[in-house]
Amino acid sequence: MPLPEHPQADNEQLRQVLAALQPEQWRQSLDRSGVHTAARITEETRVQIGQLLKDLSRGLDVLNLPFRKALQELLNYLAGKSFDSLESKQAVAKEIQEIISRLGLRVACPKEGCGLPAIIRCAAAGNSKQGVFQFDHSSSSGRRTTHMGSSTLPRLTLVPIPPDRRRIPTAS
């Protein structure tokens, strides 16, 4: 499942996002509502705080969009490319994984019929001295799986990171 499309960030959206990142603005908003260090959080102020957090989250999505698009374009360009050594493949896989982790993303496992959000790795395997790209993920039942890829970088599609099933839902 590819990433959902977000509307193109125009200058006004970017100004709004950057304004939301100004702590002085949200501090003043909360102060006007009576939220301070010793304040009891009421339902009304909890809703306001929730809205500020949602605004920041939307801002993060808008700011990350150009990075996600550029990374997807780079991955499309690299699809099918060969690398001259196991070490170079491992370095590329590690760098891709570091970036997608920072963006809260995974790649869709390229194994036909799979497509689950996966972590990309490269390791020596079988007869391939230069290694193969591998894709680690959990199945719907929670079982860890590694699907072998190819010696060339397969076509990679960015997908959202799945929710962490180990987290215990908080009572609201």
Secondary structure, DSSP 8 states (H G I E B T S, - for coil): ----------HHHHHHHHHHT-HHHHHHHHHHTT--TT----HHHHHHHHHHHHHHHHHHHHHHHHHHHHHHHHHHHHTT---SSHHHHHHHHHHHHHHHHHTTEEEE--STT---EEEEEEEEETTEEEEEEEEEEE-TTS-EEEEE--SS-----EEE----TTS-----
